[in-house]
Amino acid sequence: MVAMRAWFLVIIALGVPALELVGIYLIWREIGAWTLIWLAGAALLGIWLLRQEHVAFVPRIAQAVLDGHTPFAVLFASLRRVMAGLLLIFPGAGSDLLAVLLLLWPGRRPPESPPPPRARPPQGEVIDGEFRRMD
């Protein structure tokens, strides 16, 4: 049973890149050299997306914690952007389509943070007192 699973993973690991190569070839036949521009642009976009996520990850987590939210929504959104960046770097139409779907996937918004408590004016009793400044 384990050997069957291993073969299944090998078939997927070899089959997906082969399908992507066939797709690139078919697109090349249709649009020619524009295919290279598309592949290079997608790879550059993927690299840019990974760099942006690398820079913005810690501040987003910190802001979520400071706002009193759990960071899981931020972690999930970050994971989606990283996966989309990696898929854009991997050449092929299928991986680019999956990357676009990951980027367009609507995420859950964190709950609204409660407004900060306001200082209430004293009601009822007034406490009289004296003070003396000591310099």
ChimeraX attribute file (.defattr): number of C-alpha atoms within 10 A of each C-alpha:
attribute: neighborCount
match mode: 1-to-1
recipient: residues
	/A:1	5
	/A:2	7
	/A:3	8
	/A:4	9
	/A:5	10
	/A:6	11
	/A:7	11
	/A:8	11
	/A:9	12
	/A:10	11
	/A:11	11
	/A:12	12
	/A:13	11
	/A:14	10
	/A:15	12
	/A:16	14
	/A:17	16
	/A:18	12
	/A:19	14
	/A:20	17
	/A:21	15
	/A:22	13
	/A:23	16
	/A:24	19
	/A:25	14
	/A:26	13
	/A:27	16
	/A:28	14
	/A:29	11
	/A:30	11
	/A:31	10
	/A:32	12
	/A:33	11
	/A:34	12
	/A:35	18
	/A:36	14
	/A:37	11
	/A:38	14
	/A:39	19
	/A:40	15
	/A:41	14
	/A:42	22
	/A:43	20
	/A:44	15
	/A:45	17
	/A:46	24
	/A:47	17
	/A:48	13
	/A:49	19
	/A:50	20
	/A:51	13
	/A:52	13
	/A:53	18
	/A:54	12
	/A:55	10
	/A:56	12
	/A:57	14
	/A:58	12
	/A:59	10
	/A:60	16
	/A:61	19
	/A:62	14
	/A:63	13
	/A:64	18
	/A:65	12
	/A:66	10
	/A:67	14
	/A:68	14
	/A:69	17
	/A:70	14
	/A:71	15
	/A:72	12
	/A:73	16
	/A:74	22
	/A:75	14
	/A:76	13
	/A:77	19
	/A:78	19
	/A:79	14
	/A:80	19
	/A:81	22
	/A:82	23
	/A:83	19
	/A:84	25
	/A:85	27
	/A:86	20
	/A:87	23
	/A:88	28
	/A:89	23
	/A:90	18
	/A:91	21
	/A:92	24
	/A:93	20
	/A:94	18
	/A:95	19
	/A:96	22
	/A:97	14
	/A:98	15
	/A:99	24
	/A:100	16
	/A:101	13
	/A:102	20
	/A:103	17
	/A:104	11
	/A:105	11
	/A:106	9
	/A:107	13
	/A:108	10
	/A:109	8
	/A:110	15
	/A:111	10
	/A:112	9
	/A:113	10
	/A:114	8
	/A:115	6
	/A:116	6
	/A:117	6
	/A:118	6
	/A:119	6
	/A:120	6
	/A:121	6
	/A:122	7
	/A:123	6
	/A:124	6
	/A:125	6
	/A:126	7
	/A:127	5
	/A:128	5
	/A:129	5
	/A:130	4
	/A:131	5
	/A:132	5
	/A:133	4
	/A:134	4
	/A:135	3
